[in-house]
Amino acid sequence: MTPVFHPAAARELSAAVQNGEDYSRGLGAELKAETQRVTQLLLNTPLIGEPIGKGYRRFPLRRFPFALIYRIDGDQLRILAVAHRRRRPGYWSQRQ
């Protein structure tokens, strides 16, 4: 299985990493590492995430208020959003 980040999800991750670094040096790098850890976990066990309808799943990051929103498309793990868990629920639902 191959991970594929939606361009908007990649921008969300980049912005969150930058915000983390602005807040505290090294925090952004920790967020990026946690995202990589969770992505690898999802590649190994893609059904571990909570089903949230229409084939979408959600898996929270540790220590950070974000979750990866993803779906499985054949041999691709399509990450559609790096979504803040307390802001704008479902804003990503139109992403393919």
Buried (B, 14 or more C-beta within 10 A) or exposed (E): EEBBBBEBBEEBBEEBBEEBBEEEEEBBEBBBEBBEEBBEBBEEEBEEBEEBEEEBBBBBBEEBEBBBBBBBEEEEBBBBBBBBEEEEEEEBEEBE
